[in-house]
Amino acid sequence: FTFVTLAEVLEARGGPLLEEEVWSLLLGTAESLVDISYKGPNNMCNIISPTSLLLSATGTLAFKNCGLSDEVSTFTAPEMLQGRASSTKPMLVYSLGMTLYWSVDFHLPQNQPVQLSDHLNSLLLSMCEDLAHRRVNLNSILEACESQHKASILLSPAKVIRQLVEEVFHDSVSPVTCSMLLSRSNISLSAGVCAYVLIYTRKSK
């Protein structure tokens, strides 16, 4: 697989994600997190950020494990920053919400408001509640995304991911390959396999 990060996609574009792209990414990541949660908490990362959310040219998603640092503190759940983390899923909901807010605000002029519908804005806000028990859960996010996709006839997550990755290639930014990421980050290897959590493999029909 060849991956690019969400941050690299937006750098290549020079602007934010569109609302329909956010809905598709949110659906894809929510499906992924629900799927992987069934495999146990040991398979889940704790923080999602623009530099750890990986998109592939085949339309799949992966997460790069990243530890707590100043670079990702903005996207880290308050309970994790305060050392009182209990459940992984609410922390990931917070991280994902903050990451998507960052993506719709990317390079916008200060006097230009974020272009989001009330529906999506309120959903993202509910993902970013400071108190974990007040955050919307993954299943509710999934239901909201699925109903939005049916109502608006949006593109599948896989198609949107492929389109976003193509933008990076067309902009001639070097794609992030497995070996490149390994050389510049602390990703552990298991039996010589790149230690990504590859969690979204549904193909569009």
C-alpha positions as CSV (number, residue, x, y, z in Angstrom):
1,F,0.0,0.0,0.0
2,T,1.0,3.6,-0.6
3,F,-0.4,6.0,1.9
4,V,-0.6,9.8,2.2
5,T,-1.7,11.6,5.4
6,L,-4.8,13.8,5.6
7,A,-2.4,16.7,6.3
8,E,-0.6,16.1,3.0
9,V,-3.9,15.9,1.1
10,L,-4.9,19.4,2.4
11,E,-1.4,20.8,1.8
12,A,-1.6,19.7,-1.8
13,R,-5.0,21.2,-2.1
14,G,-4.2,24.4,-0.3
15,G,-7.6,24.5,1.2
16,P,-10.2,22.7,3.4
17,L,-12.2,19.6,2.9
18,L,-15.7,20.1,1.5
19,E,-18.7,19.1,3.5
20,E,-19.6,16.0,1.4
21,E,-15.9,14.8,1.7
22,V,-16.2,15.2,5.5
23,W,-19.3,13.1,5.6
24,S,-17.7,10.4,3.6
25,L,-14.5,10.4,5.6
26,L,-16.5,10.4,8.8
27,L,-18.5,7.4,7.6
28,G,-15.4,5.5,6.6
29,T,-13.5,6.1,9.9
30,A,-16.6,5.4,12.0
31,E,-17.1,2.1,10.2
32,S,-13.4,1.3,10.7
33,L,-13.3,2.1,14.4
34,V,-16.5,0.1,15.0
35,D,-15.0,-2.9,13.1
36,I,-11.7,-2.8,14.9
37,S,-13.2,-2.3,18.4
38,Y,-14.7,-5.8,18.1
39,K,-11.2,-7.1,17.9
40,G,-10.3,-5.7,21.3
41,P,-8.8,-2.5,22.7
42,N,-5.2,-3.6,22.0
43,N,-5.8,-3.2,18.3
44,M,-6.8,0.5,18.6
45,C,-4.7,3.6,18.6
46,N,-5.4,6.3,21.2
47,I,-5.1,9.5,19.1
48,I,-6.2,10.3,15.6
49,S,-4.6,13.4,14.0
50,P,-4.1,14.8,10.5
51,T,-0.7,13.3,10.4
52,S,-1.8,9.8,11.6
53,L,-4.9,9.4,9.5
54,L,-3.6,7.6,6.4
55,L,-5.4,7.4,3.0
56,S,-4.4,4.9,0.3
57,A,-4.8,5.1,-3.5
58,T,-6.9,1.9,-3.3
59,G,-9.5,3.7,-1.2
60,T,-8.7,2.2,2.2
61,L,-7.9,3.9,5.5
62,A,-5.3,3.2,8.1
63,F,-4.2,4.7,11.3
64,K,-0.5,5.3,12.3
65,N,0.0,4.8,16.0
66,C,1.2,8.0,17.5
67,G,2.1,8.7,21.1
68,L,1.1,11.8,23.1
69,S,3.2,14.8,22.1
70,D,2.9,18.6,21.7
71,E,2.3,18.1,18.0
72,V,-0.9,16.1,18.6
73,S,-2.1,17.7,21.9
74,T,-4.8,19.7,20.0
75,F,-6.3,16.4,18.8
76,T,-6.0,14.6,22.1
77,A,-8.9,14.0,24.4
78,P,-8.8,16.1,27.7
79,E,-9.0,13.0,29.8
80,M,-5.9,11.6,28.1
81,L,-4.0,14.8,28.6
82,Q,-4.9,14.8,32.3
83,G,-3.8,11.2,32.7
84,R,-7.2,9.9,33.6
85,A,-8.1,8.0,30.4
86,S,-10.5,5.1,30.9
87,S,-12.1,4.1,27.6
88,T,-10.4,4.2,24.2
89,K,-13.5,4.8,22.0
90,P,-14.6,8.1,23.5
91,M,-11.0,9.4,23.1
92,L,-11.0,8.4,19.5
93,V,-14.3,10.1,18.9
94,Y,-12.8,13.3,20.3
95,S,-9.6,13.0,18.2
96,L,-11.6,12.3,15.0
97,G,-13.9,15.3,15.6
98,M,-11.0,17.6,16.2
99,T,-9.2,16.3,13.2
100,L,-12.2,16.9,10.9
101,Y,-12.8,20.4,12.4
102,W,-9.1,21.1,11.5
103,S,-9.7,19.8,8.0
104,V,-12.7,22.1,7.3
105,D,-10.8,25.2,8.7
106,F,-7.6,24.5,6.8
107,H,-6.1,27.7,5.3
108,L,-9.4,29.6,5.6
109,P,-9.0,33.4,6.0
110,Q,-9.7,34.5,9.6
111,N,-12.8,36.5,8.6
112,Q,-14.2,33.6,6.6
113,P,-16.5,31.3,8.5
114,V,-16.3,27.5,8.2
115,Q,-18.8,26.3,5.6
116,L,-20.7,23.5,7.4
117,S,-24.4,22.6,7.6
118,D,-25.9,22.8,11.1
119,H,-26.3,19.0,11.0
120,L,-22.6,18.3,10.5
121,N,-21.5,21.1,12.7
122,S,-23.6,19.9,15.6
123,L,-22.4,16.3,15.1
124,L,-18.7,17.4,15.2
125,L,-19.4,19.5,18.2
126,S,-20.9,16.6,20.0
127,M,-17.8,14.5,19.2
128,C,-15.6,17.2,20.7
129,E,-17.2,17.5,24.1
130,D,-14.7,18.0,26.9
131,L,-16.5,15.4,29.1
132,A,-16.2,11.9,27.7
133,H,-19.7,10.8,28.9
134,R,-21.3,13.7,26.9
135,R,-19.7,12.7,23.6
136,V,-21.7,11.0,20.9
137,N,-20.8,7.4,20.5
138,L,-19.5,5.6,17.4
139,N,-22.7,3.8,16.6
140,S,-24.7,7.1,16.7
141,I,-22.1,8.7,14.4
142,L,-22.5,5.8,12.1
143,E,-26.2,6.1,12.0
144,A,-26.0,9.8,11.4
145,C,-23.6,9.3,8.5
146,E,-25.6,6.5,6.9
147,S,-28.8,8.5,7.0
148,Q,-27.0,11.5,5.5
149,H,-25.6,9.4,2.7
150,K,-29.0,8.0,1.9
151,A,-30.6,11.4,1.9
152,S,-27.9,13.2,-0.1
153,I,-26.7,10.3,-2.3
154,L,-23.0,11.0,-1.4
155,L,-20.0,9.2,-2.8
156,S,-18.8,6.1,-0.9
157,P,-15.8,6.6,1.5
158,A,-13.6,4.5,-0.8
159,K,-14.2,6.8,-3.8
160,V,-13.7,10.0,-1.9
161,I,-10.4,8.6,-0.4
162,R,-9.2,7.6,-3.9
163,Q,-10.0,11.1,-5.2
164,L,-8.2,12.8,-2.3
165,V,-5.1,10.7,-2.8
166,E,-5.1,11.4,-6.5
167,E,-5.0,15.2,-5.7
168,V,-1.7,14.6,-3.9
169,F,-0.2,12.7,-6.8
170,H,-1.3,15.3,-9.3
171,D,0.4,17.9,-7.1
172,S,3.6,15.9,-7.4
173,V,4.0,15.7,-3.6
174,S,5.9,12.6,-2.7
175,P,3.5,9.9,-1.5
176,V,4.1,8.5,2.0
177,T,5.2,4.9,1.6
178,C,5.5,2.3,4.3
179,S,9.3,2.4,4.3
180,M,9.4,6.2,4.3
181,L,7.1,6.3,7.3
182,L,9.1,3.7,9.1
183,S,12.3,5.6,8.6
184,R,10.9,8.8,10.1
185,S,8.7,7.6,13.0
186,N,8.6,5.0,15.7
187,I,6.5,2.4,14.1
188,S,7.2,-1.0,15.4
189,L,7.6,-4.0,13.2
190,S,6.1,-7.4,13.8
191,A,7.4,-10.3,11.7
192,G,8.6,-7.8,9.2
193,V,5.2,-6.4,8.5
194,C,4.4,-2.7,8.7
195,A,2.7,-2.1,12.0
196,Y,-0.3,-0.1,10.8
197,V,-3.7,-0.8,12.0
198,L,-5.3,-1.3,8.6
199,I,-8.9,-1.0,9.3
200,Y,-11.0,0.0,6.3
201,T,-11.1,-2.4,3.5
202,R,-14.6,-2.1,2.1
203,K,-14.6,-1.5,-1.6
204,S,-17.1,0.6,-3.4
205,K,-19.3,-1.2,-5.9
